Amino acid sequence: MNRVKTSKTLRHSEYYDMTETFDRLYEASQNQQIFVDIMSVIMSDENIMLAYRNIKKNKGSNTKGTDKQTIQNIELMSEKEFVQKIKDMFCCYTPKPVKRVNIPKPNGKLRPLGIPTIWDRIIQQCVLQVLEPICEAKFHNNSYGFRPNRSAHHAIAQCYRLMNQSKLQYVVDIDIKSFFDNVNHAKLIRQMWTMGIRDKHLLGIIRAMLHAPIILTDGKIEHPKKGTPQGGILSPLLSNIVLNELDWWIASQWEEIPTKSKSARVLDRRDKGKGIDKGNKYKELRKSTLKEIYIVRYADDFKIFCRKRKDADKIFHAVIQWLKQRLSLDISEEKSKIVNLRKQKSEFLGFEMKLVRKADKYVVQSHMSKKAMNKAENNLKEQIKRIQHPANDREQAKEISIYNSMIVGIHNYYNKATLIAFDCSKVNYIISNWIDNRLNVTKQGAIQNKYLSKKYGKSQQIRWLNNCPIIPIGYVKHSKAISIKNEICKFTPKGRELIHKSLDIDVGVLVQLMKNPILDMSVEYNDNRISKYTAQLGRCAVLGVSLSFQEIHCHHIKPISDGGTDKFQNLIIVHESIHKLIHATSQEIISKITSKFKLNKKQISKINALRIKVNNGVITV
């Protein structure tokens, strides 16, 4: 079974009672329903607070836009004030200018990114949350980028399957020239209309987002007439809407062609109805003169697999023409080509793939791409320099931790390459010399981190610096790439069961917490109250018992009057009576509560620790 990590955004939607709403939108979209009033859902209190939570957890929430504000400016507002401001913005939406920054690319060029203001990011998140289930019901299974519960590894697994099992040896590689900068706005709006998104108020808001002025690095203002700004929260979804038409057009040439063959019809006993046996269907289609082709797409990177060279030639020219005529997109001629996988390598998402003969058949052999290896090598060298010249021992330990996380990230992503061990050993030869020559390392030590100990503890290549382990890039094993199950979907009850186990807390209480915020407290306090309740699994931090909604009290460990904040770390969920006991000064109240709950020494110790923080004396029993 393909294991899927629990999605935080999925759980957040459960906390804010939006799961059923998103499920209904998904089902309605599957049933070809037309949506003319989506704004009522987008502007709901629950959706707005959900957007706040999802934006807040993003590190980019502390990045300033053109208005110089961050999430910290919003945290001080009351929930009522915050929600009302968002609703007012939606009523007559005019986005603030987008801040342009340039990010270096591996090839030395610069990638332009647009940074909207924090308020515009929340607006975009509100829209994204509601559009996503509608669009997910329309997207093709062979697209993997910027979609919930799908990843680059799933795209790589599909490539492997088409090469190994379907025995397709030709691949059409087409590179769209500056895709995100050249999206046609009018075409995009028409595509959304065709998908059933026909709320004119919403379409007007999206159009305004696309036309938001951009402040360039030199201070000049640009008014875009095409493109979706990279860095915008809504841009990935919009890009998938644009290219979804390509996915279905390719699929219509082969995968989605109906067949009347009886051998392709099977009884699906689970659903007590008829289904399609795709194996038999494709077997029948191969008897025809049709071109057997499959697309695998990740954002604007895609491959089209073919069985015959002549089919690859035809689809190569057809796709170029289709992109130009339908989407007004040009291709990069020098990067677009047809590859015979038995003779040449094809690069995709940082991997190089090729078919090599093994006994009487051809199998996939894959590497890290040369570009990926060079990038990994250069980044690790730069990090070693930071370790070599630290401000102090504490900073050095921090830089070593960053280095180790870089190694883990490289291994976790590229271990789907069949020859990853060979590739990393080549990088390791250079990097290990850098470590030995530049750092005063030893070969003895103990790994305290449980994850690193389990994964790298048996390696003889580990080095230590000031009792900190430096894990080796050469110690890695290939891990099988597993295709995604089509049933996995966060917008169906069955799909969610495959994503995560049921929450060990009372979701009903979570909903009550959301619907009943403390009115005179900040939006940050009310949001963190929910987070803390969830982190404690709905139990009192002192008593360890499950709490009803009426019993929940959220206590500031360090009082606001003493400089305490509404941050997550400064809050704790306790029983109402325990909260009274923390603040109680009357011996009568103290005695009454302690006798009622028959507190043990451990519980008294916890209460005393909290009482000291609020400048109260300790209690004895």
MIMI-408957 format. One record per residue (C-alpha): residue number from 1; residue in three letters; x, y, z. Coordinates in steps of 0.25 Angstrom, whole numbers. Example, Ala and Ser with C-alpha at 12.3 -4.5 7.8 and 13.67 -1.06 7.14 Angstrom:
2
VEXTI   i  aa    px    py    pz
VEXTI   1 ala    49   -18    31
VEXTI   2 ser    55    -4    29
//
This chain:
621
VEXTI   i  aa    px    py    pz
VEXTI   1 met     0     0     0
VEXTI   2 asn     5    14    -3
VEXTI   3 arg     6    21    10
VEXTI   4 val     2    36    10
VEXTI   5 lys     7    46    20
VEXTI   6 thr    -4    52    28
VEXTI   7 ser    -8    66    22
VEXTI   8 lys    -8    77    32
VEXTI   9 thr   -18    85    23
VEXTI  10 leu   -27    73    23
VEXTI  11 arg   -28    73    38
VEXTI  12 his   -29    88    39
VEXTI  13 ser   -42    87    30
VEXTI  14 glu   -47    77    40
VEXTI  15 tyr   -45    86    51
VEXTI  16 tyr   -52    98    45
VEXTI  17 asp   -64    89    41
VEXTI  18 met   -61    90    26
VEXTI  19 thr   -60    76    22
VEXTI  20 glu   -74    73    18
VEXTI  21 thr   -75    86    10
VEXTI  22 phe   -62    82     2
VEXTI  23 asp   -68    68     0
VEXTI  24 arg   -81    74    -5
VEXTI  25 leu   -73    83   -15
VEXTI  26 tyr   -65    71   -20
VEXTI  27 glu   -77    62   -22
VEXTI  28 ala   -85    74   -29
VEXTI  29 ser   -73    76   -38
VEXTI  30 gln   -72    61   -42
VEXTI  31 asn   -87    62   -45
VEXTI  32 gln   -85    74   -55
VEXTI  33 gln   -92    84   -46
VEXTI  34 ile   -91    99   -50
VEXTI  35 phe   -86   108   -39
VEXTI  36 val   -92   122   -39
VEXTI  37 asp   -90   125   -24
VEXTI  38 ile   -77   121   -19
VEXTI  39 met   -74   134   -12
VEXTI  40 ser   -84   131     0
VEXTI  41 val   -75   119     3
VEXTI  42 ile   -62   126     1
VEXTI  43 met   -67   138    10
VEXTI  44 ser   -72   129    21
VEXTI  45 asp   -66   131    35
VEXTI  46 glu   -61   116    35
VEXTI  47 asn   -54   117    22
VEXTI  48 ile   -47   131    26
VEXTI  49 met   -42   125    39
VEXTI  50 leu   -37   113    32
VEXTI  51 ala   -29   121    22
VEXTI  52 tyr   -23   129    34
VEXTI  53 arg   -18   116    40
VEXTI  54 asn   -13   110    27
VEXTI  55 ile    -5   124    24
VEXTI  56 lys     0   125    38
VEXTI  57 lys     7   111    37
VEXTI  58 asn    14   115    25
VEXTI  59 lys    28   121    27
VEXTI  60 gly    25   132    17
VEXTI  61 ser    15   138    26
VEXTI  62 asn    26   146    32
VEXTI  63 thr    31   151    19
VEXTI  64 lys    27   166    17
VEXTI  65 gly    19   170     4
VEXTI  66 thr    18   184    -1
VEXTI  67 asp    10   189    11
VEXTI  68 lys    21   184    20
VEXTI  69 gln    12   176    28
VEXTI  70 thr    13   161    33
VEXTI  71 ile     4   151    40
VEXTI  72 gln     9   157    53
VEXTI  73 asn     1   170    50
VEXTI  74 ile   -12   161    48
VEXTI  75 glu   -10   153    61
VEXTI  76 leu   -13   165    70
VEXTI  77 met   -27   167    64
VEXTI  78 ser   -39   160    70
VEXTI  79 glu   -45   149    62
VEXTI  80 lys   -58   157    59
VEXTI  81 glu   -50   169    54
VEXTI  82 phe   -41   160    45
VEXTI  83 val   -52   153    39
VEXTI  84 gln   -60   165    36
VEXTI  85 lys   -48   172    29
VEXTI  86 ile   -46   160    20
VEXTI  87 lys   -61   161    16
VEXTI  88 asp   -60   176    14
VEXTI  89 met   -48   173     4
VEXTI  90 phe   -56   163    -3
VEXTI  91 cys   -68   172    -6
VEXTI  92 cys   -60   182   -14
VEXTI  93 tyr   -46   175   -16
VEXTI  94 thr   -34   182   -21
VEXTI  95 pro   -21   175   -19
VEXTI  96 lys    -9   183   -14
VEXTI  97 pro     3   183   -23
VEXTI  98 val    12   171   -23
VEXTI  99 lys    26   171   -19
VEXTI 100 arg    36   166   -29
VEXTI 101 val    48   158   -25
VEXTI 102 asn    58   150   -33
VEXTI 103 ile    63   136   -29
VEXTI 104 pro    76   130   -35
VEXTI 105 lys    74   118   -43
VEXTI 106 pro    84   107   -44
VEXTI 107 asn    88   111   -59
VEXTI 108 gly    92   125   -54
VEXTI 109 lys    79   132   -59
VEXTI 110 leu    69   138   -49
VEXTI 111 arg    54   133   -46
VEXTI 112 pro    45   145   -44
VEXTI 113 leu    36   143   -32
VEXTI 114 gly    24   151   -28
VEXTI 115 ile    21   154   -13
VEXTI 116 pro     7   158   -10
VEXTI 117 thr     3   166     3
VEXTI 118 ile    -1   157    15
VEXTI 119 trp   -15   161    13
VEXTI 120 asp   -15   158    -2
VEXTI 121 arg    -9   144     2
VEXTI 122 ile   -21   141    11
VEXTI 123 ile   -31   145     1
VEXTI 124 gln   -24   136    -9
VEXTI 125 gln   -24   125     1
VEXTI 126 cys   -39   127     4
VEXTI 127 val   -41   125   -11
VEXTI 128 leu   -32   113   -13
VEXTI 129 gln   -38   105    -2
VEXTI 130 val   -52   106    -9
VEXTI 131 leu   -47   104   -23
VEXTI 132 glu   -38    92   -20
VEXTI 133 pro   -49    82   -18
VEXTI 134 ile   -57    87   -30
VEXTI 135 cys   -44    86   -39
VEXTI 136 glu   -39    73   -33
VEXTI 137 ala   -52    66   -38
VEXTI 138 lys   -48    71   -52
VEXTI 139 phe   -33    68   -53
VEXTI 140 his   -28    56   -60
VEXTI 141 asn   -21    45   -52
VEXTI 142 asn    -8    47   -60
VEXTI 143 ser    -5    61   -54
VEXTI 144 tyr     3    61   -41
VEXTI 145 gly     9    75   -38
VEXTI 146 phe     2    84   -28
VEXTI 147 arg    -9    75   -25
VEXTI 148 pro   -12    70   -11
VEXTI 149 asn    -6    56    -7
VEXTI 150 arg     2    55   -20
VEXTI 151 ser    16    57   -22
VEXTI 152 ala    28    57   -31
VEXTI 153 his    31    42   -27
VEXTI 154 his    17    38   -32
VEXTI 155 ala    20    44   -45
VEXTI 156 ile    34    37   -46
VEXTI 157 ala    26    24   -42
VEXTI 158 gln    17    25   -53
VEXTI 159 cys    29    28   -63
VEXTI 160 tyr    35    15   -58
VEXTI 161 arg    22     7   -60
VEXTI 162 leu    20    12   -74
VEXTI 163 met    35     8   -77
VEXTI 164 asn    35    -5   -70
VEXTI 165 gln    21   -11   -71
VEXTI 166 ser    16    -4   -83
VEXTI 167 lys    29    -6   -90
VEXTI 168 leu    28     8   -96
VEXTI 169 gln    42    12  -102
VEXTI 170 tyr    39    26  -108
VEXTI 171 val    37    39  -100
VEXTI 172 val    33    52  -105
VEXTI 173 asp    40    63   -97
VEXTI 174 ile    34    77   -99
VEXTI 175 asp    38    89   -91
VEXTI 176 ile    28   101   -91
VEXTI 177 lys    36   114   -92
VEXTI 178 ser    33   123   -79
VEXTI 179 phe    20   116   -76
VEXTI 180 phe    16   124   -64
VEXTI 181 asp    19   137   -71
VEXTI 182 asn    11   134   -83
VEXTI 183 val    -2   129   -78
VEXTI 184 asn   -14   136   -86
VEXTI 185 his   -23   142   -76
VEXTI 186 ala   -35   142   -85
VEXTI 187 lys   -33   127   -88
VEXTI 188 leu   -31   124   -73
VEXTI 189 ile   -45   130   -70
VEXTI 190 arg   -52   123   -81
VEXTI 191 gln   -46   110   -76
VEXTI 192 met   -51   112   -62
VEXTI 193 trp   -65   116   -68
VEXTI 194 thr   -64   102   -76
VEXTI 195 met   -61    95   -63
VEXTI 196 gly   -74   100   -57
VEXTI 197 ile   -68   112   -49
VEXTI 198 arg   -78   123   -53
VEXTI 199 asp   -79   132   -41
VEXTI 200 lys   -76   145   -48
VEXTI 201 his   -72   152   -35
VEXTI 202 leu   -61   141   -33
VEXTI 203 leu   -56   142   -47
VEXTI 204 gly   -55   157   -45
VEXTI 205 ile   -47   155   -33
VEXTI 206 ile   -38   145   -40
VEXTI 207 arg   -36   155   -52
VEXTI 208 ala   -32   166   -42
VEXTI 209 met   -22   157   -36
VEXTI 210 leu   -16   154   -49
VEXTI 211 his   -15   168   -53
VEXTI 212 ala    -9   173   -40
VEXTI 213 pro     2   183   -42
VEXTI 214 ile    16   178   -40
VEXTI 215 ile    27   187   -33
VEXTI 216 leu    40   183   -40
VEXTI 217 thr    53   182   -33
VEXTI 218 asp    57   196   -39
VEXTI 219 gly    44   202   -34
VEXTI 220 lys    37   203   -47
VEXTI 221 ile    22   198   -47
VEXTI 222 glu    18   188   -57
VEXTI 223 his     3   184   -61
VEXTI 224 pro     3   170   -66
VEXTI 225 lys    -6   166   -78
VEXTI 226 lys    -2   151   -77
VEXTI 227 gly     4   141   -68
VEXTI 228 thr     1   136   -54
VEXTI 229 pro    11   142   -44
VEXTI 230 gln    21   131   -38
VEXTI 231 gly    20   132   -23
VEXTI 232 gly     5   135   -23
VEXTI 233 ile    -3   124   -14
VEXTI 234 leu   -14   123   -25
VEXTI 235 ser    -4   122   -37
VEXTI 236 pro    -1   107   -36
VEXTI 237 leu   -16   103   -37
VEXTI 238 leu   -18   113   -48
VEXTI 239 ser    -6   107   -56
VEXTI 240 asn   -13    93   -54
VEXTI 241 ile   -26    98   -60
VEXTI 242 val   -19   103   -72
VEXTI 243 leu   -11    90   -75
VEXTI 244 asn   -23    81   -71
VEXTI 245 glu   -28    83   -85
VEXTI 246 leu   -15    77   -90
VEXTI 247 asp   -16    65   -81
VEXTI 248 trp   -30    61   -86
VEXTI 249 trp   -27    64  -100
VEXTI 250 ile   -15    54  -100
VEXTI 251 ala   -24    44   -92
VEXTI 252 ser   -35    45  -102
VEXTI 253 gln   -25    40  -113
VEXTI 254 trp   -24    27  -106
VEXTI 255 glu   -27    25   -91
VEXTI 256 glu   -41    31   -92
VEXTI 257 ile   -46    25  -105
VEXTI 258 pro   -58    16  -103
VEXTI 259 thr   -58     2  -108
VEXTI 260 lys   -70    -8  -110
VEXTI 261 ser   -62   -20  -108
VEXTI 262 lys   -68   -30   -98
VEXTI 263 ser   -55   -34   -93
VEXTI 264 ala   -52   -20   -88
VEXTI 265 arg   -65   -21   -79
VEXTI 266 val   -64   -27   -65
VEXTI 267 leu   -73   -28   -53
VEXTI 268 asp   -68   -20   -42
VEXTI 269 arg   -73   -27   -30
VEXTI 270 arg   -69   -17   -20
VEXTI 271 asp   -78    -6   -26
VEXTI 272 lys   -88   -17   -32
VEXTI 273 gly   -88   -11   -45
VEXTI 274 lys   -80   -11   -58
VEXTI 275 gly   -66    -6   -60
VEXTI 276 ile   -55    -5   -70
VEXTI 277 asp   -43   -15   -70
VEXTI 278 lys   -33    -5   -76
VEXTI 279 gly   -23   -17   -79
VEXTI 280 asn   -33   -23   -88
VEXTI 281 lys   -38   -10   -94
VEXTI 282 tyr   -24    -6   -98
VEXTI 283 lys   -21   -20  -103
VEXTI 284 glu   -33   -17  -113
VEXTI 285 leu   -29    -3  -116
VEXTI 286 arg   -15    -8  -120
VEXTI 287 lys   -22   -16  -131
VEXTI 288 ser   -26    -3  -137
VEXTI 289 thr   -18     8  -145
VEXTI 290 leu   -19    18  -133
VEXTI 291 lys    -6    24  -126
VEXTI 292 glu    -3    18  -112
VEXTI 293 ile     1    30  -104
VEXTI 294 tyr     1    34   -89
VEXTI 295 ile     4    47   -83
VEXTI 296 val    11    49   -69
VEXTI 297 arg    11    63   -65
VEXTI 298 tyr    16    71   -53
VEXTI 299 ala    13    86   -54
VEXTI 300 asp    18    91   -67
VEXTI 301 asp    28    79   -68
VEXTI 302 phe    22    67   -76
VEXTI 303 lys    26    55   -84
VEXTI 304 ile    18    47   -94
VEXTI 305 phe    21    32   -95
VEXTI 306 cys    19    25  -109
VEXTI 307 arg    21    11  -114
VEXTI 308 lys    26    14  -128
VEXTI 309 arg    35    25  -134
VEXTI 310 lys    25    29  -144
VEXTI 311 asp    15    32  -134
VEXTI 312 ala    25    40  -126
VEXTI 313 asp    28    48  -138
VEXTI 314 lys    13    51  -141
VEXTI 315 ile     9    54  -126
VEXTI 316 phe    22    63  -125
VEXTI 317 his    17    73  -136
VEXTI 318 ala     3    71  -132
VEXTI 319 val     5    76  -118
VEXTI 320 ile    14    88  -122
VEXTI 321 gln     3    92  -131
VEXTI 322 trp    -8    90  -121
VEXTI 323 leu    -1    98  -110
VEXTI 324 lys     1   109  -120
VEXTI 325 gln   -13   110  -125
VEXTI 326 arg   -21   106  -112
VEXTI 327 leu   -13   112  -101
VEXTI 328 ser    -4   122  -109
VEXTI 329 leu     8   116  -103
VEXTI 330 asp    22   114  -110
VEXTI 331 ile    32   103  -108
VEXTI 332 ser    47   104  -106
VEXTI 333 glu    52    97  -118
VEXTI 334 glu    66    94  -113
VEXTI 335 lys    60    87  -101
VEXTI 336 ser    49    79  -108
VEXTI 337 lys    52    66  -114
VEXTI 338 ile    48    51  -116
VEXTI 339 val    56    41  -109
VEXTI 340 asn    58    26  -111
VEXTI 341 leu    60    22   -97
VEXTI 342 arg    68     9  -101
VEXTI 343 lys    79    18  -107
VEXTI 344 gln    78    31   -99
VEXTI 345 lys    74    37   -85
VEXTI 346 ser    62    46   -83
VEXTI 347 glu    62    56   -71
VEXTI 348 phe    50    58   -63
VEXTI 349 leu    49    65   -49
VEXTI 350 gly    63    64   -46
VEXTI 351 phe    64    49   -50
VEXTI 352 glu    71    43   -63
VEXTI 353 met    64    31   -68
VEXTI 354 lys    68    20   -78
VEXTI 355 leu    64     6   -82
VEXTI 356 val    75    -4   -82
VEXTI 357 arg    75   -19   -86
VEXTI 358 lys    75   -29   -74
VEXTI 359 ala    74   -43   -79
VEXTI 360 asp    63   -44   -89
VEXTI 361 lys    56   -31   -86
VEXTI 362 tyr    58   -16   -84
VEXTI 363 val    57    -9   -70
VEXTI 364 val    58     5   -65
VEXTI 365 gln    71    10   -60
VEXTI 366 ser    71    24   -53
VEXTI 367 his    81    34   -48
VEXTI 368 met    81    47   -41
VEXTI 369 ser    82    57   -53
VEXTI 370 lys    96    63   -55
VEXTI 371 lys    90    77   -52
VEXTI 372 ala    84    71   -38
VEXTI 373 met    98    65   -35
VEXTI 374 asn   105    78   -37
VEXTI 375 lys    95    86   -30
VEXTI 376 ala    96    77   -18
VEXTI 377 glu   111    77   -18
VEXTI 378 asn   112    93   -19
VEXTI 379 asn   101    94    -8
VEXTI 380 leu   108    85     2
VEXTI 381 lys   122    92    -1
VEXTI 382 glu   115   105     3
VEXTI 383 gln   110    99    16
VEXTI 384 ile   123    93    20
VEXTI 385 lys   129   107    18
VEXTI 386 arg   118   112    28
VEXTI 387 ile   122   101    38
VEXTI 388 gln   137   104    36
VEXTI 389 his   135   119    41
VEXTI 390 pro   125   120    51
VEXTI 391 ala   122   131    61
VEXTI 392 asn   123   122    73
VEXTI 393 asp   120   107    76
VEXTI 394 arg   105   109    77
VEXTI 395 glu   105   114    63
VEXTI 396 gln   114   103    58
VEXTI 397 ala   104    93    64
VEXTI 398 lys    93   100    57
VEXTI 399 glu   100   100    43
VEXTI 400 ile   104    85    45
VEXTI 401 ser    89    82    47
VEXTI 402 ile    85    90    34
VEXTI 403 tyr    96    82    27
VEXTI 404 asn    90    69    32
VEXTI 405 ser    76    73    28
VEXTI 406 met    81    76    14
VEXTI 407 ile    87    62    13
VEXTI 408 val    74    56    18
VEXTI 409 gly    66    64     8
VEXTI 410 ile    75    59    -4
VEXTI 411 his    74    45     0
VEXTI 412 asn    59    45     3
VEXTI 413 tyr    56    51   -11
VEXTI 414 tyr    66    44   -20
VEXTI 415 asn    66    30   -14
VEXTI 416 lys    55    27   -24
VEXTI 417 ala    67    27   -34
VEXTI 418 thr    71    12   -36
VEXTI 419 leu    86    16   -36
VEXTI 420 ile    85    26   -25
VEXTI 421 ala    96    20   -17
VEXTI 422 phe   106    21   -29
VEXTI 423 asp   102    35   -31
VEXTI 424 cys   104    39   -17
VEXTI 425 ser   117    32   -15
VEXTI 426 lys   123    41   -26
VEXTI 427 val   118    53   -19
VEXTI 428 asn   123    47    -6
VEXTI 429 tyr   137    46   -11
VEXTI 430 ile   138    61   -13
VEXTI 431 ile   130    65    -1
VEXTI 432 ser   137    56     9
VEXTI 433 asn   151    62     5
VEXTI 434 trp   145    75     7
VEXTI 435 ile   141    71    21
VEXTI 436 asp   154    65    25
VEXTI 437 asn   162    76    20
VEXTI 438 arg   154    88    25
VEXTI 439 leu   148    83    38
VEXTI 440 asn   155    77    50
VEXTI 441 val   146    65    51
VEXTI 442 thr   148    51    58
VEXTI 443 lys   142    37    55
VEXTI 444 gln   137    35    69
VEXTI 445 gly   124    39    75
VEXTI 446 ala   109    36    78
VEXTI 447 ile    97    41    71
VEXTI 448 gln    86    46    80
VEXTI 449 asn    76    49    70
VEXTI 450 lys    67    37    69
VEXTI 451 tyr    64    39    54
VEXTI 452 leu    78    40    50
VEXTI 453 ser    83    29    59
VEXTI 454 lys    73    19    52
VEXTI 455 lys    76    24    38
VEXTI 456 tyr    91    26    38
VEXTI 457 gly    96    20    51
VEXTI 458 lys   102     8    45
VEXTI 459 ser   110    16    35
VEXTI 460 gln   125    16    36
VEXTI 461 gln   126    29    29
VEXTI 462 ile   120    38    40
VEXTI 463 arg   129    49    45
VEXTI 464 trp   128    57    58
VEXTI 465 leu   131    71    61
VEXTI 466 asn   129    77    75
VEXTI 467 asn   120    64    78
VEXTI 468 cys   111    67    66
VEXTI 469 pro   110    56    56
VEXTI 470 ile   112    60    41
VEXTI 471 ile   105    50    33
VEXTI 472 pro   111    45    20
VEXTI 473 ile   104    47     6
VEXTI 474 gly   109    34     1
VEXTI 475 tyr   101    25    11
VEXTI 476 val    88    23     4
VEXTI 477 lys    79    12    -2
VEXTI 478 his    70    12   -13
VEXTI 479 ser    55    12    -9
VEXTI 480 lys    44     7   -19
VEXTI 481 ala    35    18   -25
VEXTI 482 ile    21    14   -22
VEXTI 483 ser     9    19   -31
VEXTI 484 ile    -2    27   -24
VEXTI 485 lys   -16    20   -22
VEXTI 486 asn   -27    27   -30
VEXTI 487 glu   -36    25   -18
VEXTI 488 ile   -27    34    -9
VEXTI 489 cys   -35    48    -9
VEXTI 490 lys   -36    57     3
VEXTI 491 phe   -50    61    -2
VEXTI 492 thr   -57    47     0
VEXTI 493 pro   -59    39    13
VEXTI 494 lys   -52    27     7
VEXTI 495 gly   -41    35     2
VEXTI 496 arg   -38    41    15
VEXTI 497 glu   -37    28    22
VEXTI 498 leu   -25    25    13
VEXTI 499 ile   -19    38    17
VEXTI 500 his   -19    37    32
VEXTI 501 lys   -26    30    43
VEXTI 502 ser   -38    36    50
VEXTI 503 leu   -34    47    60
VEXTI 504 asp   -33    43    74
VEXTI 505 ile   -41    55    79
VEXTI 506 asp   -55    60    79
VEXTI 507 val   -57    68    66
VEXTI 508 gly   -70    73    71
VEXTI 509 val   -63    80    82
VEXTI 510 leu   -53    86    72
VEXTI 511 val   -65    91    64
VEXTI 512 gln   -71    97    77
VEXTI 513 leu   -57   104    80
VEXTI 514 met   -57   110    66
VEXTI 515 lys   -71   115    67
VEXTI 516 asn   -69   121    81
VEXTI 517 pro   -57   129    81
VEXTI 518 ile   -53   138    93
VEXTI 519 leu   -58   151    87
VEXTI 520 asp   -49   160    95
VEXTI 521 met   -36   152    91
VEXTI 522 ser   -27   153    78
VEXTI 523 val   -29   144    66
VEXTI 524 glu   -16   138    69
VEXTI 525 tyr   -21   134    83
VEXTI 526 asn   -33   127    78
VEXTI 527 asp   -26   120    67
VEXTI 528 asn   -15   115    76
VEXTI 529 arg   -26   111    86
VEXTI 530 ile   -31   101    76
VEXTI 531 ser   -17    96    73
VEXTI 532 lys   -13    94    87
VEXTI 533 tyr   -26    86    90
VEXTI 534 thr   -22    77    78
VEXTI 535 ala    -8    76    82
VEXTI 536 gln   -13    71    96
VEXTI 537 leu   -22    61    90
VEXTI 538 gly   -34    68    97
VEXTI 539 arg   -29    66   111
VEXTI 540 cys   -26    74   123
VEXTI 541 ala   -10    76   124
VEXTI 542 val   -11    74   139
VEXTI 543 leu   -22    64   141
VEXTI 544 gly   -20    56   128
VEXTI 545 val   -35    54   126
VEXTI 546 ser   -43    58   113
VEXTI 547 leu   -50    71   114
VEXTI 548 ser   -64    75   110
VEXTI 549 phe   -66    89   103
VEXTI 550 gln   -71    95   116
VEXTI 551 glu   -59    90   124
VEXTI 552 ile   -48    95   114
VEXTI 553 his   -40   107   119
VEXTI 554 cys   -28   112   112
VEXTI 555 his   -18   118   122
VEXTI 556 his    -6   127   119
VEXTI 557 ile     6   121   125
VEXTI 558 lys    13   135   126
VEXTI 559 pro     2   145   129
VEXTI 560 ile     0   156   119
VEXTI 561 ser     2   166   130
VEXTI 562 asp    16   161   131
VEXTI 563 gly    20   161   117
VEXTI 564 gly    13   148   113
VEXTI 565 thr     8   146    98
VEXTI 566 asp    -3   138    91
VEXTI 567 lys     7   129    85
VEXTI 568 phe     5   114    84
VEXTI 569 gln    17   112    94
VEXTI 570 asn    11   121   105
VEXTI 571 leu    -3   114   105
VEXTI 572 ile    -8   102   112
VEXTI 573 ile   -22    95   112
VEXTI 574 val   -27    91   126
VEXTI 575 his   -40    88   133
VEXTI 576 glu   -48   100   138
VEXTI 577 ser   -46    97   152
VEXTI 578 ile   -31    95   151
VEXTI 579 his   -30   108   144
VEXTI 580 lys   -37   114   157
VEXTI 581 leu   -27   107   165
VEXTI 582 ile   -15   113   158
VEXTI 583 his   -20   127   161
VEXTI 584 ala   -27   124   174
VEXTI 585 thr   -21   132   187
VEXTI 586 ser   -33   128   196
VEXTI 587 gln   -29   115   204
VEXTI 588 glu   -44   112   205
VEXTI 589 ile   -44   111   189
VEXTI 590 ile   -31   103   189
VEXTI 591 ser   -36    93   199
VEXTI 592 lys   -49    91   192
VEXTI 593 ile   -43    88   178
VEXTI 594 thr   -31    80   183
VEXTI 595 ser   -41    71   191
VEXTI 596 lys   -51    70   180
VEXTI 597 phe   -41    64   170
VEXTI 598 lys   -32    57   180
VEXTI 599 leu   -20    62   173
VEXTI 600 asn    -7    54   174
VEXTI 601 lys     7    59   177
VEXTI 602 lys    10    59   162
VEXTI 603 gln    -2    67   159
VEXTI 604 ile     1    77   170
VEXTI 605 ser    15    79   165
VEXTI 606 lys     9    83   151
VEXTI 607 ile     0    92   158
VEXTI 608 asn    10    99   166
VEXTI 609 ala    19   101   154
VEXTI 610 leu     8   108   148
VEXTI 611 arg     5   116   160
VEXTI 612 ile    19   121   162
VEXTI 613 lys    18   126   147
VEXTI 614 val     6   135   151
VEXTI 615 asn    13   140   164
VEXTI 616 asn     5   131   174
VEXTI 617 gly    11   123   185
VEXTI 618 val    12   107   185
VEXTI 619 ile     1    99   191
VEXTI 620 thr     2    86   199
VEXTI 621 val    -7    75   202
//
